[in-house]
């Protein structure tokens, strides 16, 4: 399921990263790597704050839909 459907506060494992090569590379530089653990911290007006690798990252809903957990 895409990251946008995950519940707030529950940890999930990244299974796949979709999108074109640029989008996948961008997400990898942010720490979204297959096998890594991600947690949705909060959601605000379509933007999502995600905890990944001991940091918090804000991403748009469109980008979050490309992260499959």
Secondary structure, 3 states (H helix, E strand, C coil): CEHHHCCCCCEEECCEECCCHHHHHHHHHHCCCCCCEEEEEEEECCEEEEEECCEEEEECHHHHCCEEC
